[in-house]
Amino acid sequence: MNIQHKAHPWHGINPGKDTPAIVTAFIEIVPSDTVKYEIDKETGYLKIDRPQKFSNMIPTLYGFIPQTYCAERVAEYAALKSGKEVIKGDGDPLDICVLSERSVTHGDILLQAIPIGGFRLLDGGEADDKIIAVMKGDEFYRQWNDVSDCPESYINRLKHYFLTYKHLPSEKSICEITNVYGRDEAHEVIRRSLEDYKNHFSCEEN
């Protein structure tokens, strides 16, 4: 009898043969979630990070691209493009927001996503980029090929969530969005995060 084990979502799933044009995304949370789930790095299971502090929910499907890592190469690019001092990457897999016309009711799923841009978030001086993508085959959002196709109000809604979701209104945010960028730059961020992953984790596997 063969014993099969669930692949670790971060380390055991391929980011996709067509990366960065089409990527595999592991979805942790969806707009209806009232708590913030995130992957437990050791076990690969979803865990509750914290209840959402406010009534505003994540506007999109949200998760990460497997076998990516935000470290030196991502931080170097963030500093180059923002003109800011970037201490390092945030030490997590690369985050991705996936737009879909259809309602997805729970996380802990995989989907194929087409990156169209992103924004450069600095969290306490650490690079914490958010890739913006559309679900592959989505009947409505597939017409958006670049973040410039998105209404500004939609991008502002995403930016507001990530600038406020960690802090109470009385607290000063340590998050800053320095740039909103298009598809080509998103592809470069993804490539660099793949390099960072190989640099940090390939040695551990050998």
Buried (B, 14 or more C-beta within 10 A) or exposed (E): EEEEEEEBBBBEBEBBEEBBEBBBBBBBBBBEBEEBBBBBEEEBEBEEBEEBEEEEBBBBBBBBBBBBBBBBBBBBBBBEBBEBEBEBBBBBBBBBBBBBEEEBEEBBBBBBBBBBBBBBBBBEBBBBBBBBBBBBEBEEBBEBEBBEBBEEEBBEEBBEBBBBBBBEEEEEEEBBBBBBBBBEBBBBBBBBBBBBBBEBEEEEEE
